[in-house]
Structures are given as structure tokens and as C-alpha cells.
Amino acid sequence: MFFVYIIEATESKRYYIGQTEDLEERLSKHNQGRNLSTRPYIPWQLKWWKGYETRSEAVKVERKLKGIKKRVGLEKYVRVNDFSGCGAVG
């Protein structure tokens, strides 16, 4: 199973979108500063995720999400497409 995930920086409220095979390990790497693009905004919390059978499916959805530039549009997409989540949209 492969996951598309959205994490949120707890202070700046920025979103980061990615895909992985292991959500817990990936979130841990983000919070350890092992990703250059997320390091300045530590700590991160998992907001939404959705599982896919193949990496190619997950990459396709990840690219789609990264193409949505507005926060409202991204939040609408996860709500309409049944992403699981830890926090309310908005």
C-alpha cells in the first residue's frame, strides 16, 4: 500500500504534500529535519492521507494535489475524495 499524505507545520500552518509506503517513518523523517524543504518549518503533524494499491497511482494523485495552489481548493479536494484525516478541514 502506498499513501499520499498532507502534513501541516504546527506554527506556520504550511502544508506539505508527499507520497510514501510508510506514513509513520516518513513523518518522523520530516520532524527530524531529514527533508530540506520541510526542515525550516518543524514540527509537522499529519493532517490527511489516502492509500493506493500502486506507487504510480499515488504519484498521480500527489501531482494533482501539488497542482492545486489554493488552500481552500486543496481542502475541498481531500473532503470530496474521502481522504482520512486527523483534523477538520479549514
HELIX and SHEET records of a PDB file:
HELIX    1   1 LEU A   23  ASN A   31  1                                   9    
HELIX    2   2 ARG A   39  TYR A   41  5                                   3    
HELIX    3   3 ARG A   55  GLY A   67  1                                  13    
HELIX    4   4 ARG A   71  VAL A   80  1                                  10    
SHEET    1   A 4 TYR A  15  THR A  20  0                                        
SHEET    2   A 4 PHE A   2  ALA A   9 -1                                        
SHEET    3   A 4 TRP A  44  TYR A  52 -1                                        
SHEET    4   A 4 SER A  84  GLY A  85 -1                                        
END                                                                             
